[in-house]
């Protein structure tokens, strides 16, 4: 019998939120490229920053990472993931094991103006009912991941515009 090597324990990123955050976008968990870059949506083919550039009318793609985050916050948009830590080999959500959810109960305290929670893909979207029950407006979006190739950028953008609707 061959022993299965343990999967590495991974930790996600802290939230990008403040007391003026009105909209929160939740992903599932950073992929390998994002963890390596220590940036939300750090994979060069992930369409997240391009989608938000089109939605907000600001060129986030052309900005350095810190300025991207500052621009989001100027629009009162925060970022976080539903999973705080997990075990996973590779970047696919389907490979996530032993996931631990983030501490969402802190949002009311840290983001008193939060009204809408958007979910970047189906994995994070599984948390939408929990947020809806807590009184937030929710929106599950098609994933911006390069793994979601069956939906075109234009099709995604049509739904992503609902973030600020």
N, C-alpha and C positions, 0 to 999 in steps of 0.2 A: 504494500500500500504506500502510495506517494503522499507525502505531507503537502498540504496547500500552504504556500507562503502567505503570511498575513498581509493584508492590504494596508497601505500607509494611512495613518490618521491625518486628516486635513482640516484646517481651520479657515473659515471664510474671512471676509473683511468687516470692519466696523461700519455702522450705518453712516451715510452722508445725509444728515438731517440737522435741523435747528428749530427754534421755536416758531419760525415763520413758515415752515414747510406746510403746504396745503395739499400737495399731491406726492404720493410715494410710489415709486416703481420698484417692485420686488421681482428679482430673478430667482432662480433655483439655487445654484451654487457655482462659484467661478470654475471655469475650465482650466486646463493645464496652462495654456498661454496666459490667461489672466492672472493665475496664481504666480507664475514666473515673473510677469511684469509688475505684479502687485498693483493691478488696476482693474476696476470694474470694466468688463467688456474689452479686455486687452487683446483679444484675437484680431488680427488685421482684417479678417473676412467677416467678422461679426458686424451686422448692419445697425447695431444699437445707436451709435453716435450719428450715423448718416440719417437714420429715421428721425431722431430727435432734432437734428439740424433742420430737416424739412418741416417738422411740426412747429418748431419754435421760430424759424426764420433767422437763426443764428448759425454761423459756420463752426459747429463744435468739432468737426473732423480736423479742421486746420489749426486747432488750439492744442497747446500742451495739456497734459492730463489735469494738472491743478486748475488751469483756467477753464477746462470743460466742467469740472465740478463746481467752480465758482459761478459759471454761467447758469448751470442748472439751478443752483441755489438762488440766483437772482430772479429766476422764474418761479421760485418757491416750490421746486421739485427736489425730492430726496431720492436716494438710492439705498437699497439693501437687498438681502437675499432671505429667502424663507428658511434656509438651512444654515446653521451656525458652524457645524462640523459634520464630517462624515468620513467614510472610507470609500475610496473609488480608485480604480485604475483607468486612466484615460479621461476623457471629458464628457462622455455621454451621461445624461441624467439617468438613463436606464441602468447604468453601472453603479449608481450610488447605493451604498449599504450602510446600515447603522447610523442613519441621519438623526441629528438632533436639531430641533427647530430653534430659531432665534427667540429672544425674550420680547415678544410683541406687546406684552402688558405695559411696557415702559413707554409706548408711543403716546398715550394720552398725556403723560407727564411732560415728555420732551417735545411733543408736537401738538400743542393744544389747538392749532388751527387746521389740523389734518382733516380733510373731508373725503378725499378720493384715494383709493389704493388700486394701482394697476399691476397686473401680473404679466411678466414677460415669458409667456409660454405655458403649456399645459401642466408641467410639474409644479411650478409655483402657483398656478391657477387652482390647484386642489385646495389651497388655503382661502380662496375667495369666500366660501360660505361662512367661515369663521369671522372674517372681517365684516361681511354684510350683517351678520348677527350682532356685531359690536356697534353697528350704526354707520359704517362707512359706505360710501358709494364705491362699487367695485367694477373693474373692467379687466377681462382676461384677453390678452393680446396674442397674436401669433408670435412665436419665438423669433428673435432677431439672430439666432444662432446660424452659422453656416450649415449646420446639420439640417435645418429646416429649409431645404432647397425646393420643396414642392410648391411653396408660395412665393410669388415674385415680390420684388421690392415694392412695386406699385400697389399690389394687393395688400401687402403688410401696411404700407403707409396710409391707405384708406382707413384702416381700422385704428392705426396708431394716432391718427388725428383726434380720436375720441379722448385722448389723454387730457386735452385742454378744452374739450367741448363743454 
